[in-house]
């Protein structure tokens, strides 16, 4: 019985090695890498990144408005609790 289980484990390991080698070959052939670059950033290959823009130079204004709004809401909440 142990011999049968051992043979099945060897078959599973061989299949896993083949799948791993196949996936590595596909990844290396389809990824956009420059020569000499070790790290592969696959996020650049995805479609959802294609149409995104970087934050403009006035993006900090939105953050400031959100912070001021939160401060205003907290101050209003505290003033209504005191009444």
C-alpha positions in Angstrom: 0.0 0.0 0.0 2.8 2.4 0.8 4.5 1.7 -2.5 1.3 2.8 -4.4 1.0 6.0 -2.3 4.7 6.7 -2.9 4.3 6.3 -6.7 1.3 8.6 -6.7 3.3 11.3 -4.8 6.1 11.0 -7.3 3.6 11.5 -10.2 2.1 14.5 -8.5 5.6 16.0 -7.9 6.5 15.5 -11.5 3.3 17.1 -12.7 3.9 20.0 -10.4 7.4 20.5 -11.7 6.2 20.4 -15.3 3.5 23.0 -14.6 5.9 25.2 -12.8 8.4 25.1 -15.7 5.7 25.8 -18.2 4.4 28.8 -16.2 7.9 30.2 -15.8 8.6 29.9 -19.5 5.3 31.6 -20.4 6.0 34.4 -17.9 9.5 35.1 -19.2 8.3 35.1 -22.8 5.3 37.4 -22.3 6.5 39.9 -19.7 7.9 43.2 -20.8 11.3 43.3 -19.2 14.3 45.4 -20.1 17.8 43.9 -20.3 19.6 44.0 -17.0 16.4 44.5 -15.0 16.0 41.8 -12.4 12.5 42.6 -10.9 9.5 42.0 -13.1 6.6 44.4 -12.5 3.6 42.6 -14.0 1.3 45.5 -12.9 2.4 47.5 -15.9 1.1 44.7 -18.2 -2.5 44.9 -16.9 -5.3 46.7 -18.7 -6.6 48.7 -15.8 -3.4 50.7 -15.5 -3.5 51.7 -19.1 -5.9 54.7 -18.8 -5.0 56.0 -15.4 -3.4 59.5 -14.9 -1.1 60.6 -12.2 -2.3 63.0 -9.6 -2.0 66.6 -10.8 0.0 69.3 -9.0 -3.2 70.5 -7.1 -4.1 67.1 -5.7 -3.1 68.3 -2.3 -6.0 70.7 -2.4 -8.5 67.8 -2.3 -6.8 66.3 0.7 -6.9 69.7 2.5 -10.6 70.1 1.7 -11.3 66.6 3.1 -9.3 67.3 6.3 -11.1 70.7 6.8 -14.5 69.0 6.2 -13.7 66.4 8.9 -12.6 69.0 11.3 -15.8 71.0 10.7 -18.0 68.0 11.2 -16.3 67.1 14.4 -16.6 70.7 15.7 -20.3 70.7 14.8 -20.9 67.4 16.5 -19.2 68.6 19.7 -21.1 71.9 19.7 -24.5 70.0 19.4 -23.5 67.7 22.3 -22.8 70.7 24.6 -26.3 72.1 24.2 
